Protein backbone atom coordinates (compact mmCIF):
# COMPACT_ATOMS: atom_id res chain seq x y z
CA UNK A 1 0.00 0.00 0.00
CA UNK A 2 1.27 3.45 -0.85
CA UNK A 3 -1.76 5.77 -0.96
CA UNK A 4 -4.39 6.63 1.65
CA UNK A 5 -7.60 8.26 0.46
CA UNK A 6 -9.61 10.13 3.08
CA UNK A 7 -13.19 11.27 2.94
CA UNK A 8 -13.82 14.62 4.63
CA UNK A 9 -17.38 15.20 5.85
CA UNK A 10 -18.21 12.65 8.54
CA UNK A 11 -14.70 11.20 8.52
CA UNK A 12 -11.97 13.78 9.13
CA UNK A 13 -14.68 16.32 9.97
CA UNK A 14 -17.43 15.02 12.23
CA UNK A 15 -20.90 16.25 11.30
CA UNK A 16 -24.50 15.30 10.66
CA UNK A 17 -24.47 15.76 6.92
CA UNK A 18 -28.25 16.27 6.64
CA UNK A 19 -28.23 19.05 9.23
CA UNK A 20 -25.23 20.63 7.55
CA UNK A 21 -26.85 20.64 4.10
CA UNK A 22 -30.06 22.17 5.49
CA UNK A 23 -28.14 24.95 7.22
CA UNK A 24 -25.93 25.52 4.16
CA UNK A 25 -28.94 25.89 1.86
CA UNK A 26 -30.73 28.16 4.35
CA UNK A 27 -27.69 30.41 4.78
CA UNK A 28 -27.05 30.63 1.05
CA UNK A 29 -30.69 31.50 0.37
CA UNK A 30 -30.70 34.16 3.09
CA UNK A 31 -27.43 35.68 1.83
CA UNK A 32 -28.58 35.88 -1.78
CA UNK A 33 -31.97 37.22 -0.72
CA UNK A 34 -30.26 40.06 1.12
CA UNK A 35 -28.36 40.85 -2.07
CA UNK A 36 -31.61 41.24 -4.00
CA UNK A 37 -31.73 37.91 -5.83
CA UNK A 38 -34.89 35.89 -6.39
CA UNK A 39 -34.16 33.20 -3.80
CA UNK A 40 -36.51 30.66 -5.34
CA UNK A 41 -34.68 30.90 -8.66
CA UNK A 42 -31.26 30.64 -7.00
CA UNK A 43 -32.25 27.59 -4.94
CA UNK A 44 -33.86 25.91 -7.93
CA UNK A 45 -30.63 26.37 -9.87
CA UNK A 46 -28.51 25.19 -6.95
CA UNK A 47 -30.54 22.03 -6.43
CA UNK A 48 -30.55 21.16 -10.12
CA UNK A 49 -26.84 21.89 -10.39
CA UNK A 50 -25.99 19.61 -7.46
CA UNK A 51 -28.07 16.80 -8.92
CA UNK A 52 -26.35 17.23 -12.29
CA UNK A 53 -22.91 16.96 -10.67
CA UNK A 54 -23.89 13.76 -8.89
CA UNK A 55 -25.03 12.32 -12.23
CA UNK A 56 -22.04 13.65 -14.19
CA UNK A 57 -20.76 11.02 -16.61
CA UNK A 58 -17.35 12.55 -17.23
CA UNK A 59 -18.28 14.66 -20.24
CA UNK A 60 -17.15 17.85 -18.45
CA UNK A 61 -15.89 18.94 -15.05
CA UNK A 62 -18.40 19.19 -12.23
CA UNK A 63 -17.85 22.95 -12.26
CA UNK A 64 -18.84 23.18 -15.93
CA UNK A 65 -21.82 20.89 -15.43
CA UNK A 66 -23.00 22.82 -12.37
CA UNK A 67 -22.97 26.23 -14.02
CA UNK A 68 -24.51 24.97 -17.24
CA UNK A 69 -27.48 23.55 -15.34
CA UNK A 70 -27.65 26.35 -12.77
CA UNK A 71 -28.06 28.99 -15.47
CA UNK A 72 -30.75 26.93 -17.20
CA UNK A 73 -32.85 26.46 -14.07
CA UNK A 74 -32.28 29.82 -12.37
CA UNK A 75 -32.28 32.02 -15.46
CA UNK A 76 -29.27 33.83 -13.99
CA UNK A 77 -26.08 33.97 -16.04
CA UNK A 78 -22.71 33.03 -14.59
CA UNK A 79 -21.52 36.62 -14.85
CA UNK A 80 -24.53 37.70 -12.77
CA UNK A 81 -23.82 35.45 -9.79
CA UNK A 82 -20.23 34.20 -9.83
CA UNK A 83 -18.78 37.02 -7.74
CA UNK A 84 -21.50 36.68 -5.10
CA UNK A 85 -21.03 32.90 -4.87
CA UNK A 86 -17.31 33.47 -4.33
CA UNK A 87 -18.08 36.08 -1.68
CA UNK A 88 -20.47 33.66 0.06
CA UNK A 89 -17.87 30.90 0.29
CA UNK A 90 -15.21 33.39 1.40
CA UNK A 91 -17.28 34.98 4.16
CA UNK A 92 -20.74 33.65 5.14
CA UNK A 93 -19.98 29.95 4.61
CA UNK A 94 -17.72 30.06 7.67
CA UNK A 95 -20.89 30.30 9.79
CA UNK A 96 -21.63 26.66 8.96
CA UNK A 97 -18.53 25.60 10.90
CA UNK A 98 -20.59 25.50 14.10
CA UNK A 99 -22.47 22.49 12.70
CA UNK A 100 -19.27 20.44 12.55
CA UNK A 101 -17.35 18.89 15.43
CA UNK A 102 -13.59 18.73 15.18
CA UNK A 103 -12.23 15.19 15.02
CA UNK A 104 -9.35 15.55 17.47
CA UNK A 105 -7.34 12.84 15.70
CA UNK A 106 -7.86 14.07 12.13
CA UNK A 107 -4.71 16.14 11.76
CA UNK A 108 -2.64 13.60 13.68
CA UNK A 109 -3.91 10.81 11.41
CA UNK A 110 -3.04 12.68 8.22
CA UNK A 111 0.40 13.57 9.52
CA UNK A 112 0.98 10.00 10.74
CA UNK A 113 0.20 8.65 7.28
CA UNK A 114 2.62 11.14 5.72
CA UNK A 115 5.32 10.28 8.26
CA UNK A 116 4.89 6.61 7.36
CA UNK A 117 5.60 7.52 3.73
CA UNK A 118 2.09 7.23 2.35
CA UNK A 119 0.71 9.52 -0.31
CA UNK A 120 -2.37 11.21 1.17
CA UNK A 121 -5.32 12.22 -1.00
CA UNK A 122 -8.52 13.93 0.11
CA UNK A 123 -11.28 12.07 -1.70
CA UNK A 124 -14.23 14.24 -0.69
CA UNK A 125 -17.32 14.34 -2.88
CA UNK A 126 -16.41 17.11 -5.37
CA UNK A 127 -19.60 19.12 -5.19
CA UNK A 128 -17.97 22.25 -3.75
CA UNK A 129 -15.46 24.72 -5.18
CA UNK A 130 -11.88 24.63 -3.96
CA UNK A 131 -12.33 27.56 -1.59
CA UNK A 132 -15.22 25.88 0.27
CA UNK A 133 -13.41 22.56 0.44
CA UNK A 134 -10.29 24.14 1.90
CA UNK A 135 -12.43 25.86 4.53
CA UNK A 136 -13.95 22.53 5.61
CA UNK A 137 -10.47 20.99 5.77
CA UNK A 138 -9.47 23.73 8.20
CA UNK A 139 -12.64 23.18 10.24
CA UNK A 140 -11.34 19.64 10.72
CA UNK A 141 -8.10 21.06 12.09
CA UNK A 142 -6.12 19.86 9.08
CA UNK A 143 -3.82 21.69 6.69
CA UNK A 144 -4.82 21.59 3.00
CA UNK A 145 -1.10 21.53 2.13
CA UNK A 146 -0.78 18.07 3.72
CA UNK A 147 -2.79 16.50 0.89
CA UNK A 148 -1.21 15.50 -2.40
CA UNK A 149 -4.56 16.00 -4.12
CA UNK A 150 -7.93 17.39 -3.08
CA UNK A 151 -10.96 16.63 -5.22
CA UNK A 152 -13.13 19.68 -5.89
CA UNK A 153 -15.70 20.56 -8.49
CA UNK A 154 -12.99 22.29 -10.55
CA UNK A 155 -10.85 19.16 -11.05
CA UNK A 156 -13.34 16.27 -11.05
CA UNK A 157 -15.65 14.91 -13.73
CA UNK A 158 -17.58 12.39 -11.63
CA UNK A 159 -19.04 12.30 -8.12
CA UNK A 160 -19.68 9.74 -5.42
CA UNK A 161 -21.19 7.16 -5.40
CA UNK A 162 -20.06 6.58 -9.00
CA UNK A 163 -17.01 4.27 -8.92
CA UNK A 164 -15.66 6.30 -11.86
CA UNK A 165 -14.99 9.11 -9.36
CA UNK A 166 -12.39 6.93 -7.64
CA UNK A 167 -11.13 5.52 -10.95
CA UNK A 168 -10.42 9.09 -12.10
CA UNK A 169 -8.18 9.62 -9.05
CA UNK A 170 -6.44 6.28 -9.52
CA UNK A 171 -5.79 6.96 -13.20
CA UNK A 172 -4.44 10.43 -12.44
CA UNK A 173 -1.83 8.97 -10.07
CA UNK A 174 -1.37 5.66 -11.92
CA UNK A 175 -2.54 3.68 -8.90
CA UNK A 176 -3.52 0.03 -8.81
CA UNK A 177 -6.13 -1.30 -6.39
CA UNK A 178 -3.49 -2.90 -4.19
CA UNK A 179 -1.77 0.49 -3.81
CA UNK A 180 -4.70 2.11 -2.00
CA UNK A 181 -7.00 2.17 0.98
CA UNK A 182 -10.12 4.33 1.31
CA UNK A 183 -11.13 5.70 4.69
CA UNK A 184 -14.69 7.00 4.86
CA UNK A 185 -17.95 6.90 6.78
CA UNK A 186 -20.59 6.39 4.07
CA UNK A 187 -21.27 2.81 3.02
CA UNK A 188 -22.68 3.79 -0.37
CA UNK A 189 -20.41 6.70 -1.28
CA UNK A 190 -17.12 5.40 0.13
CA UNK A 191 -17.70 1.65 0.22
CA UNK A 192 -18.36 1.63 -3.53
CA UNK A 193 -14.59 1.83 -4.07
CA UNK A 194 -14.43 -1.87 -3.21
CA UNK A 195 -16.02 -2.60 -6.61
CA UNK A 196 -12.64 -1.48 -8.00
CA UNK A 197 -10.78 -3.87 -5.71
CA UNK A 198 -9.71 -1.14 -3.26
CA UNK A 199 -10.32 -1.99 0.41
CA UNK A 200 -12.37 0.44 2.49
CA UNK A 201 -12.12 1.14 6.20
CA UNK A 202 -15.59 2.36 7.21
CA UNK A 203 -15.39 4.68 10.20
CA UNK A 204 -18.31 4.27 12.58
CA UNK A 205 -18.16 7.61 14.43
CA UNK A 206 -20.55 9.24 11.93
CA UNK A 207 -21.59 6.12 10.01
CA UNK A 208 -24.03 6.59 7.12
CA UNK A 209 -25.87 3.55 5.80
CA UNK A 210 -28.84 5.14 4.06
CA UNK A 211 -30.42 1.91 2.88
CA UNK A 212 -29.70 -0.29 5.89
CA UNK A 213 -27.48 -2.60 3.87
CA UNK A 214 -25.43 -5.40 5.34
CA UNK A 215 -21.95 -3.96 5.85
CA UNK A 216 -19.44 -6.03 3.91
CA UNK A 217 -16.50 -3.68 3.58
CA UNK A 218 -13.00 -4.91 4.38
CA UNK A 219 -12.80 -3.17 7.76
CA UNK A 220 -14.93 -1.04 10.05
CA UNK A 221 -14.35 0.62 13.40
CA UNK A 222 -13.89 3.94 15.11
CA UNK A 223 -11.49 6.57 13.85
CA UNK A 224 -9.45 6.14 17.03
CA UNK A 225 -9.15 2.39 16.44
CA UNK A 226 -7.91 3.08 12.92
CA UNK A 227 -5.39 5.61 14.18
CA UNK A 228 -3.96 3.04 16.57
CA UNK A 229 -3.84 0.32 13.89
CA UNK A 230 -2.39 2.11 10.89
CA UNK A 231 1.31 1.53 10.35
DAMOBEL-V164643 format. One record per pair of residues at least 6 apart in sequence whose ideal C-beta (glycine too) atoms are under 7 Angstrom apart, sorted by the first residue. I is the first residue (numbers start at 1). GAP is how many residues later the second one is. Records with the same first field share a line. If there is no record, write none. Layout:
# DAMOBEL-V164643
I = GAP / GAP
This chain:
# DAMOBEL-V164643
1 = 178 / 179 / 180
2 = 116 / 117 / 177
3 = 115 / 116 / 118 / 170 / 172 / 176 / 177
4 = 109 / 114 / 116 / 177 / 179
5 = 116 / 118 / 175 / 177 / 178
6 = 6 / 114 / 116 / 117 / 177
7 = 116 / 117 / 176 / 177 / 178 / 183
8 = 114 / 116 / 128 / 129 / 132
9 = 6 / 8 / 115 / 127
10 = 7 / 175 / 176 / 196 / 198
11 = 172 / 173 / 174 / 192
12 = 91 / 94 / 128 / 130
13 = 87 / 90 / 123 / 126 / 127
14 = 86 / 87 / 89 / 191 / 192
15 = 84 / 85 / 86 / 191
17 = 191
19 = 80
20 = 76 / 79 / 80
23 = 73 / 76
24 = 72
25 = 18
27 = 65 / 68 / 69
28 = 18 / 60
29 = 10 / 13 / 14
31 = 57 / 61
32 = 7 / 10 / 52
33 = 6
35 = 49
41 = 33 / 34 / 35
42 = 32
44 = 29 / 30
45 = 25 / 28 / 29 / 31
46 = 24
48 = 21 / 22 / 25
49 = 17 / 20 / 21
50 = 77
52 = 13 / 14 / 17
53 = 9 / 12 / 13 / 74 / 100 / 106
54 = 105
56 = 6 / 9 / 101 / 102 / 103
58 = 99 / 100 / 106
60 = 97
61 = 92 / 93 / 94 / 95 / 96
62 = 64 / 65 / 91 / 94 / 95 / 97
63 = 90 / 91
66 = 87
67 = 11
71 = 6 / 7
89 = 40 / 42 / 43
90 = 41
93 = 39 / 42
94 = 41
97 = 42
100 = 39
102 = 38 / 39
103 = 37 / 120
105 = 118 / 119 / 122
106 = 34 / 35 / 36
107 = 34 / 35
108 = 119
109 = 118
110 = 10 / 32 / 36
111 = 35
112 = 118
113 = 7 / 117
114 = 6 / 32
116 = 115
119 = 29
120 = 26 / 27 / 28
121 = 26 / 27 / 28 / 48
122 = 15 / 25 / 28 / 29
123 = 28 / 43 / 46 / 59
124 = 9 / 27
125 = 34 / 35 / 64
126 = 25 / 26 / 27 / 30 / 33
127 = 26 / 32
128 = 24 / 25
129 = 23 / 24 / 25
130 = 22 / 24
133 = 17 / 19
134 = 10
137 = 7
144 = 6
151 = 18
156 = 9 / 12
157 = 11
158 = 6 / 7 / 10
159 = 6
160 = 29
161 = 27 / 28 / 31
163 = 29 / 30 / 32 / 33
166 = 27 / 30 / 32
167 = 29
170 = 10
177 = 19 / 20 / 21
180 = 18
181 = 17 / 18 / 20
182 = 8 / 11 / 16 / 18
183 = 18 / 20 / 43
184 = 6 / 16 / 18 / 19
185 = 17 / 18 / 20 / 21 / 22 / 23
186 = 22
187 = 15 / 21 / 22 / 26 / 28
188 = 22
190 = 10 / 12
191 = 9 / 11 / 26
193 = 7
194 = 6 / 23 / 24
199 = 19
200 = 17 / 18
201 = 17 / 18 / 19 / 25
202 = 13 / 15 / 18
203 = 19 / 20 / 23
204 = 16 / 17 / 18
205 = 17 / 18
209 = 6
